[in-house]
Amino acid sequence: MLGCAGVWAQDAFRASLAGQAAAEAKKRAAENQRYNVKLGPVSLRLVGQLGLEGTDNVKYETDENAEADFIFRPQLNLTALWRVTEKNSLNLALGFGYD
């Protein structure tokens, strides 16, 4: 005798709905970002940052003649979003900085 097991087609449909819900959530998150420059279909976001770092001994190998240093780290971050189609988008993130 041959035995048969039941197959549930509904599980694949649920996985598809979960994937679609995740894609919709990602789309809403991308649209809710604040962009400050619009160039045709491309939205750009420019953000400036300044990092600061101080050290009391640049030369770690010796405690004699300790030399302090203070470092400025200016940085410009660029984020671009291009909605290619209703379901596809192209994202680009770049950061330019100097120590």
Residue pairs with C-beta under 8 A, 6 or more apart in sequence:
23 87
27 89
30 81
30 89
30 91
33 43
33 45
33 79
33 81
34 45
35 43
35 44
35 45
35 79
35 81
36 44
36 45
36 46
37 43
37 44
37 45
37 46
38 44
41 82
41 83
42 80
42 81
42 82
43 80
43 81
43 82
44 78
44 79
44 80
45 78
45 79
45 80
46 76
46 77
46 78
47 76
47 77
47 79
48 74
48 75
48 76
48 77
49 73
49 74
49 75
49 76
49 77
49 97
50 72
50 73
50 74
50 75
51 71
51 72
51 73
51 74
51 75
51 97
52 70
52 71
52 72
52 73
53 70
53 71
53 73
54 68
54 69
54 70
54 71
55 68
55 69
55 71
56 66
56 68
57 63
57 66
57 67
57 68
58 67
58 68
58 69
59 65
59 66
59 67
71 99
73 97
73 98
73 99
74 97
74 98
75 95
75 96
75 97
75 98
76 95
76 96
76 97
77 93
77 94
77 95
77 96
78 92
78 93
78 94
78 95
78 96
79 91
79 92
79 93
79 94
80 90
80 91
80 92
80 93
81 89
81 90
81 91
82 89
82 90
82 91
83 89
84 90
